Amino acid sequence: MLKVFYQRFLSANPGVQHYACHSHHYWPDVTRDAMLKYWDDSAQWVDDKWDHMFGETVPAVQRLISRVLQLKQPSQITFAPNTHELLFRLLTCYDWSKPLKVLTTDSEFHSFNRQIRRLAELPTIDVVMVPTEPFADFRERFVAAAAEHQPDLVFFSQVFFNSGITVGDLPTLVDALEQCCRATIAVDGYHAFMALPTDLSALEGRIFYLAGSYKYAQGGEGCCFMVVPATNSFRPLYTGWFAEFGALSGERQAQVQYATDGYRFAGATMDLSAMYRLRAVLSLFEERAIGVRHIHSYIQRLQQRFLQELARYDHPWLNQSNLLQSHPDEHGHFFTFRGPSAEVVAELAEALKRRAIHTDYRGDRLRFGFAPYLELDDIDLSPLRELR
Ligand SMILES: Cc1ncc(COP(=O)(O)O)c(C=O)c1O
């Protein structure tokens, strides 16, 4: 339906059915102009570049993101090239020489998973990982674990990267967690931002929320963000000069001071060309009145068509009975099928790729993502006839 916006990527990949958009989304053509604009602005502003960026570009992107997430305080959004930097900054707010308990799931993306497991090697850090499966009662089990372990920090994904399954309604989950423990709550929203309609207005000031440009926001790698609660006195140990922009909080003078807004969690010099691309995409959708709700319902139609097409081939394991799904209405924008083994899954993914069907896989799970540059009639899984 929106193919017209992606002519350059589409013409560079003729005949490809691109089902890996949940990892690497095609970039709309406006992002190319945005790259050139970044170059031109760098040439024009030279020494005044950062004043220009922080005076205009950053606030513009903060406002665009705020409108998508229905936030009232755009200045509480801070940026970094990847989410790992932001979550690590959050983790350094705690004193690792004292006991720290973290509640999370067994299905967090590697950026968090590796980092938290490495930290758990310290004697003071205790990590409780709740399995996401069985999905049907994940929320109940997660909240029960919060009540039992009384964590300091709770970290979970809105949509799990290894299944596409969502945690469901965020506000009610956060309410339940808050009722049973006093933890800081951080949500990895990368697989939801610009994919699932997400209204954070009731959670503003209550949670940290992380996402970025690389996936459904279509701006490419390099522009991740974190929504920071306004009333916090966190002092990240891992801090850079960007964290000192604007008004500074009046902690004791001898101490390092921090910005009073979201930039408290900022780092240091970064290439803002990705931010230009993100601004171009979000502006394009906003100008054309193409909201997340609209994109989401189109993706749901693609997903239904995909399942109908898949059913025609009666594949021994790539079929609906191996689809990980709990609530069809609340699923992320990719399907995950559990295969017999990591080897078999990798083989099928490679064979499909040779036939111009691009997917990706994680262990024994094959993932098919759906993007707005795919049309219903593009979906053709007939190569499955010969790939048993
Ligand atoms: C759930 C989730 N969070 C975060 C990321 C990206 O992490 P980072 O920005 O640290 O590379 C990904 C994948 O790319 C992901 O699937």
The ligand as an ORCA input file, in Angstrom:
! r2SCAN-3c Opt
* xyz 0 1
  C      13.912     -6.245     21.443
  C      15.141     -5.599     20.888
  N      15.740     -4.615     21.585
  C      16.844     -3.999     21.135
  C      17.412     -4.363     19.921
  C      18.620     -3.623     19.437
  O      19.570     -3.468     20.427
  P      20.761     -2.418     20.256
  O      20.141     -1.099     19.989
  O      21.461     -2.452     21.568
  O      21.625     -2.900     19.132
  C      16.829     -5.398     19.164
  C      17.324     -5.873     17.872
  O      17.937     -5.408     17.073
  C      15.681     -6.029     19.670
  O      15.100     -7.018     18.984
*
